[in-house]
Amino acid sequence: MIQGGDIVYGNGYGSISIYGPSFDDENFIIKHTGPGLLSMANAGPNTNGCQFFVTAIATPWLDGFHVVLEGMEVVRTIENTPTGSNDRPLNNVIVDTCTVQTLDVPYDVPLN
């Protein structure tokens, strides 16, 4: 699993959103069926902020707890970033653009 997005402290303990300290859960329609899924990280119900994670394998135990947002191209880019101690990237990994996509039907991730 790749996790990041702490724009408050940069150590995994900070979180904030455009709505304030946190925002409510949205839905849990999409399941964590394979690698490459980008989801909101949180500390429990309705505690979403700025942190996110990317799955490296199927993680069904996360279903119903995190909202899946995106796919594999994000993972492959981050996956190829050299890391140092504590598995932290040697260079900053910055997400500078994103797209919000609404799905009308359930989505299943290809496993390749």
Residue pairs with C-beta under 8 A, 6 or more apart in sequence:
1 53
1 54
1 55
1 56
1 59
2 53
2 54
2 56
2 75
2 78
2 79
3 12
3 41
3 51
3 52
3 53
3 54
4 51
4 52
4 53
4 93
5 41
5 50
5 51
5 52
6 12
6 13
6 14
6 15
6 50
6 51
7 14
7 16
7 50
8 14
8 15
8 16
8 50
12 51
14 50
15 21
15 22
15 43
15 47
15 49
15 50
15 51
16 49
16 50
17 23
17 48
17 49
17 50
21 49
22 42
22 46
22 47
22 48
22 49
23 46
23 48
23 49
24 46
24 48
25 42
25 45
25 46
25 48
25 67
26 67
27 67
28 63
28 64
28 65
28 66
28 67
29 103
29 106
30 37
30 67
30 68
30 103
30 106
30 107
31 60
31 63
31 68
31 108
32 39
32 55
32 58
32 59
32 60
32 62
32 63
32 66
32 68
33 58
33 60
33 108
33 109
33 111
34 55
34 57
34 58
34 109
34 110
34 111
35 55
35 56
35 57
35 58
35 72
35 75
35 109
35 111
36 54
36 55
36 71
36 72
36 73
36 74
36 75
36 76
36 109
37 54
37 55
37 59
37 68
37 69
37 70
37 71
37 109
38 52
38 53
38 54
38 68
38 69
38 70
38 71
38 74
38 75
39 52
39 53
39 54
39 55
39 62
39 66
39 67
39 68
39 69
40 48
40 51
40 52
40 66
40 67
40 69
41 51
41 52
41 53
41 66
42 48
42 49
42 51
42 65
42 66
48 67
52 69
53 66
54 74
54 75
54 78
55 62
55 75
56 75
56 79
58 111
68 107
70 98
71 109
72 109
74 95
78 89
78 93
81 89
81 90
81 91
81 93
82 89
82 90
82 91
83 89
83 90
84 90
